[in-house]
Amino acid sequence: MSNYKIALLDGDGIGPEIMTEAVKVLELVAERNNITFDLIHAPFGASAYFECGHPFPEDTKKVCDEAHAILKGPIGLSHEESQKIPVDMQPERGALLPLRRRYNTYANFRPVFLPQGLAHFSPLKPEIIGDGIDIMIIRELVGGLYFGDKETGTTPEGVRYVRETLEYDENQIRRIAIVAFDTAMKRKKVLHNIHKSNVLKSSVLWNEIMAEVGKDYPEVRVENILVDAAATYLCLNPGRFDVMVMENMFGDILSDQGGGILGSLGLMPSACLGDDKAYYEPSHGSAPDIAGKNIANPYSMIGSVAMMLEMSFGMDQESKNVWHAMQSVFADGYSTADLSKPGSGVNMIDTQAFGDRVVEALRKLPVVSK
């Protein structure tokens, strides 16, 4: 019997609520597949700061170090509450970036996936959505502006300034390029390379390395597109994209736009992979305004479980089963108040009920023996 240790970082806001539903799915997956998941909760984020004095405590690091994979909830507080935490201890700076750096999770996968059955969630016109949207955004996650040197100060003339460095080397670019080309080979063999080489020297180097790596993948057709044009086409013609690869900040912005064309970041899970460790998380924030109201949809957290089953544990068919189970709940006419409005023609259920229905649907699906 296989045994996997999973670190559960509940996070802030709605994090604990949607994590509870993800745990239900993990427990059923273990039961269905005759495996065991050792699920270990550990504090992380703003709640960890107030509880332990640090957003990424040493005990949490130990749990994550020993885990086969990490499932992380959203982190962060409202602007007002964030001011109660020192700037460098706020959860994004004090926990999230150190988590990425510690495990060198340089490859971020964010699926922008909207089958026709969920098309009603999107603000886009039906003729633009067509048969649905299926894009994989691959974002470099541990380089660029977010991880460069940072300096603040005051000039001799008394003018306050900030200086932040955007830095990449060819090895960082090459490894994410290989991930992107490998992913394109498994899909439609089309790769959109997103850049800003008409302004940024970093994009010039990025494009040079992408072209070098591309020689090893002659079957993949590469289309180079400026990031601002890509943002436009995501709204006007998302069907032109299949796999998109880009540097850190571009990926942050365009993947959130991807959530926008789906209708909500609540429909976008993600995977963050390094060579030795991976963590999985919803792409959305902690939504403190609805925390505790039991109305947050757990789709993105359960979807992150599905990605973990495939990418960390090689359970491809069970991953597909989890996706199918989630989508069947929507197809049966159910939704939650954070995604749908009263009078929209759906049966409104709460967070817990949505998770229960996913579990019920998954239980009915056949298990494929390895």
C-alpha positions in Angstrom: 0.0 0.0 0.0 1.4 3.4 -1.0 1.6 6.1 1.7 2.0 9.8 0.9 2.5 12.5 3.4 0.8 15.8 2.5 1.3 19.1 4.3 -1.9 21.1 4.6 -1.4 24.8 4.9 -4.9 26.1 5.6 -4.0 29.7 5.2 -6.3 32.7 5.9 -9.8 33.9 5.2 -11.8 31.2 3.4 -8.7 28.9 3.3 -9.7 26.6 6.2 -13.3 26.3 4.8 -12.3 25.2 1.3 -9.4 23.0 2.7 -12.0 21.1 4.7 -13.7 20.1 1.4 -10.4 19.2 -0.2 -9.7 16.9 2.7 -13.0 15.1 2.1 -11.9 14.4 -1.5 -8.5 13.2 -0.4 -9.9 10.8 2.1 -12.2 9.3 -0.5 -9.4 9.0 -3.0 -7.4 7.1 -0.4 -10.3 4.8 0.3 -11.0 4.2 -3.4 -7.4 3.4 -4.3 -6.2 1.5 -1.3 -3.6 4.1 -0.4 -3.0 6.2 2.6 -2.6 10.0 2.9 -0.9 11.2 6.0 -2.5 14.7 6.2 -0.7 17.1 8.5 -2.1 20.6 9.1 0.4 23.4 9.7 0.0 27.2 10.2 1.0 29.5 7.3 0.2 33.0 6.4 -1.2 35.9 8.4 -2.9 33.5 10.8 0.4 31.9 11.5 2.0 35.3 12.2 -0.6 36.1 14.8 -0.4 32.6 16.3 3.3 31.9 16.1 5.0 35.3 15.4 6.0 34.3 11.9 4.0 33.7 8.7 6.2 30.7 7.8 7.1 29.1 11.2 10.0 26.7 11.6 7.7 23.9 12.6 5.7 24.4 9.4 9.0 24.3 7.4 9.8 21.0 9.0 6.3 19.6 8.1 6.7 20.8 4.5 10.3 19.4 4.2 9.1 16.0 5.2 6.0 16.0 3.0 5.7 14.4 -0.5 3.6 17.3 -1.6 2.1 20.5 -0.1 -1.5 21.6 -0.4 -1.8 25.3 0.4 -4.8 27.5 1.0 -5.0 31.2 0.0 -3.3 33.7 2.3 -3.7 37.4 3.1 -5.9 39.8 4.9 -7.8 43.0 4.1 -5.6 46.1 3.6 -6.6 47.4 7.0 -5.7 44.1 8.8 -2.5 43.8 6.9 -1.3 47.0 8.4 -1.1 45.2 11.8 1.8 43.1 10.4 5.3 44.4 9.7 5.8 44.9 6.0 8.4 42.1 5.6 6.2 39.7 7.7 3.1 40.2 5.6 2.1 36.8 4.3 3.1 37.3 0.6 6.6 38.5 1.5 7.1 36.6 4.7 5.6 33.2 3.7 4.7 32.8 0.0 7.9 34.0 -1.6 10.1 32.1 0.9 8.0 28.9 0.3 8.7 29.2 -3.4 12.4 30.0 -2.8 12.8 27.1 -0.3 11.6 24.5 -2.7 12.6 26.2 -5.9 9.1 25.7 -7.4 10.0 27.5 -10.6 7.2 26.1 -12.8 3.7 27.3 -12.2 0.8 25.6 -14.1 -2.4 27.5 -14.2 -5.2 25.9 -16.3 -7.7 28.3 -17.8 -10.4 25.7 -18.4 -14.0 26.3 -19.1 -16.0 23.5 -20.8 -19.2 24.5 -22.5 -21.2 23.3 -19.5 -19.7 26.0 -17.4 -19.8 28.7 -20.1 -22.5 30.6 -18.3 -20.0 31.7 -15.7 -17.9 33.7 -18.2 -18.5 37.3 -19.1 -17.5 36.6 -22.6 -20.1 36.3 -25.4 -21.0 32.7 -26.4 -19.6 33.2 -29.9 -16.2 34.1 -28.4 -16.2 31.1 -26.0 -17.2 28.7 -28.8 -16.7 25.1 -27.8 -15.1 26.2 -24.5 -11.7 27.5 -23.3 -8.8 25.2 -22.6 -5.5 27.1 -22.0 -2.5 26.1 -19.9 -0.5 29.1 -18.6 3.0 28.3 -17.6 4.6 30.9 -15.4 8.2 31.1 -14.3 7.8 31.5 -10.5 11.1 32.1 -8.7 12.8 34.8 -10.8 12.3 38.2 -12.3 11.1 41.3 -10.5 9.6 39.6 -7.5 12.8 38.0 -6.5 15.3 40.7 -7.5 17.2 43.0 -5.2 15.0 45.7 -3.6 16.1 49.0 -2.2 14.2 51.9 -0.7 15.7 55.2 0.4 15.9 59.0 0.2 18.1 60.9 -2.2 20.4 63.7 -0.9 17.7 66.1 -2.1 15.1 64.4 0.2 13.2 62.6 -2.6 12.0 59.1 -1.6 12.7 56.4 -4.1 12.4 52.6 -4.6 14.6 50.4 -6.8 13.7 46.9 -7.7 15.7 44.6 -10.0 14.4 42.4 -12.8 16.9 39.6 -13.2 17.0 36.3 -15.1 19.9 34.1 -16.2 19.9 31.7 -19.1 19.6 28.6 -16.9 16.4 29.9 -15.2 14.9 30.6 -18.6 16.0 27.4 -20.2 14.4 25.2 -17.5 11.0 26.8 -17.8 11.3 26.7 -21.5 11.8 22.9 -21.4 8.7 22.6 -19.2 6.7 24.6 -21.6 7.8 22.7 -24.7 7.3 19.4 -23.0 3.7 20.5 -22.1 3.0 21.6 -25.6 4.1 18.2 -26.9 1.5 16.6 -24.8 -1.2 18.9 -26.1 -1.7 20.6 -29.5 2.0 21.2 -30.2 1.5 25.0 -30.2 3.3 27.3 -27.8 2.8 31.0 -27.4 5.9 32.7 -26.0 4.8 35.8 -24.2 7.3 38.6 -23.9 8.0 42.4 -24.1 11.2 42.4 -26.1 10.4 45.8 -27.8 11.1 47.4 -24.4 12.7 45.0 -21.9 16.2 43.5 -22.4 15.2 40.7 -20.1 12.7 39.6 -22.8 15.4 39.8 -25.5 17.4 37.2 -23.6 14.2 35.2 -22.8 13.4 35.0 -26.5 17.0 34.0 -27.4 16.9 31.1 -25.0 13.3 30.1 -26.1 14.6 29.9 -29.7 17.6 27.8 -28.7 15.4 25.3 -26.7 12.9 25.2 -29.5 15.4 23.6 -31.9 15.0 20.4 -29.8 11.2 20.5 -30.4 10.8 20.8 -34.2 7.2 19.5 -33.9 6.1 22.5 -31.7 5.0 25.6 -33.5 6.1 28.7 -31.6 4.2 31.9 -31.8 5.9 35.0 -30.2 3.5 37.6 -28.9 3.9 40.8 -26.9 2.3 40.6 -23.5 -0.1 43.5 -24.1 -1.3 41.9 -27.3 -1.7 38.6 -25.5 -3.9 40.4 -22.9 -6.1 41.7 -25.6 -6.4 38.4 -27.5 -7.3 36.5 -24.2 -10.5 38.6 -24.2 -11.2 38.7 -28.0 -10.1 35.2 -29.1 -9.0 32.9 -26.2 -9.4 29.9 -28.5 -6.2 30.9 -30.3 -4.2 29.9 -27.3 -3.3 26.4 -26.0 0.0 26.6 -24.0 1.4 30.0 -23.0 4.7 30.5 -21.3 6.0 33.7 -19.7 8.1 35.3 -17.0 6.9 35.8 -13.4 5.1 39.1 -13.4 3.5 38.6 -16.8 2.3 35.3 -15.6 0.8 36.7 -12.4 -1.2 39.3 -14.4 -2.3 37.2 -17.4 -3.3 34.2 -15.3 -5.6 36.5 -13.2 -7.0 37.8 -16.4 -7.6 34.1 -17.3 -9.6 33.8 -14.2 -11.6 36.9 -15.3 -12.5 35.3 -18.6 -13.7 32.2 -16.8 -15.9 34.4 -14.6 -13.9 33.9 -11.3 -10.5 33.0 -10.0 -12.5 30.6 -7.9 -12.5 28.4 -11.0 -8.7 28.3 -11.3 -6.5 25.9 -9.3 -2.7 25.8 -9.8 0.4 23.7 -9.4 3.8 25.0 -8.5 6.6 22.5 -9.3 10.2 22.2 -8.6 12.6 19.4 -9.3 12.2 17.8 -5.8 9.0 19.3 -4.3 5.6 20.7 -5.4 2.9 22.7 -3.8 -0.7 23.2 -5.0 -3.0 26.1 -4.4 -6.0 28.0 -5.6 -5.0 31.0 -7.7 -7.4 33.3 -5.9 -7.0 35.2 -2.6 -8.3 34.6 0.8 -11.5 36.6 0.3 -11.7 37.9 3.9 -15.0 39.6 3.1 -16.8 36.2 2.8 -14.7 34.2 5.3 -16.9 32.3 7.7 -20.0 32.6 5.7 -19.8 29.1 4.1 -20.4 30.5 0.6 -17.0 30.1 -1.0 -16.8 27.5 -3.8 -14.1 24.9 -3.1 -13.6 24.2 -6.9 -10.1 25.7 -7.0 -8.9 23.9 -3.9 -10.4 20.6 -5.0 -9.0 21.2 -8.5 -5.6 21.7 -6.9 -6.0 18.2 -5.4 -6.7 16.9 -8.8 -3.5 18.4 -10.2 -1.6 17.0 -7.2 -2.9 13.5 -7.9 -1.7 13.7 -11.4 1.6 15.6 -11.1 2.9 14.4 -7.7 1.4 10.9 -7.4 0.9 9.7 -11.0 -2.8 9.1 -10.5 -3.9 10.4 -13.8 -7.2 8.7 -14.1 -8.3 9.5 -10.5 -7.3 13.1 -11.3 -9.7 13.1 -14.3 -12.4 11.6 -12.0 -12.1 14.4 -9.6 -12.4 17.0 -12.4 -15.4 15.2 -13.7 -17.0 15.0 -10.3 -16.6 18.7 -9.7 -18.0 19.7 -13.1 -20.9 17.4 -12.7 -22.1 19.3 -9.7 -22.3 22.4 -11.8 -23.9 20.5 -14.6 -26.6 19.2 -12.3 -27.5 22.9 -11.7 -25.8 23.6 -8.4 -23.6 26.6 -7.5 -22.5 28.7 -4.6 -23.2 32.4 -3.8 -19.7 33.6 -4.5 -20.0 32.4 -8.2 -23.7 32.8 -8.9 -26.4 35.3 -8.0 -29.9 34.6 -6.8 -32.3 34.3 -9.7 -29.6 33.0 -12.1 -31.5 29.7 -12.5 -29.2 27.5 -10.3 -29.8 25.7 -7.0 -27.7 27.7 -4.5 -25.8 25.5 -2.0 -23.1 26.3 0.5 -19.4 25.4 0.6 -19.9 22.2 2.6 -22.8 21.0 0.4 -20.8 21.5 -2.7 -17.9 19.5 -1.3 -20.4 16.7 -0.3 -21.8 16.6 -3.8 -18.3 16.3 -5.3 -17.6 13.4 -3.0 -20.9 11.8 -3.8 -20.2 12.1 -7.6 -16.7 10.8 -7.2 -17.9 7.8 -5.3 -20.0 6.7 -8.2 -17.2 6.8 -10.7 -15.3 3.6 -11.5 -11.8 3.1 -10.1 -9.2 2.2 -12.8 -6.7 -0.3 -11.4 -3.0 0.4 -12.2 
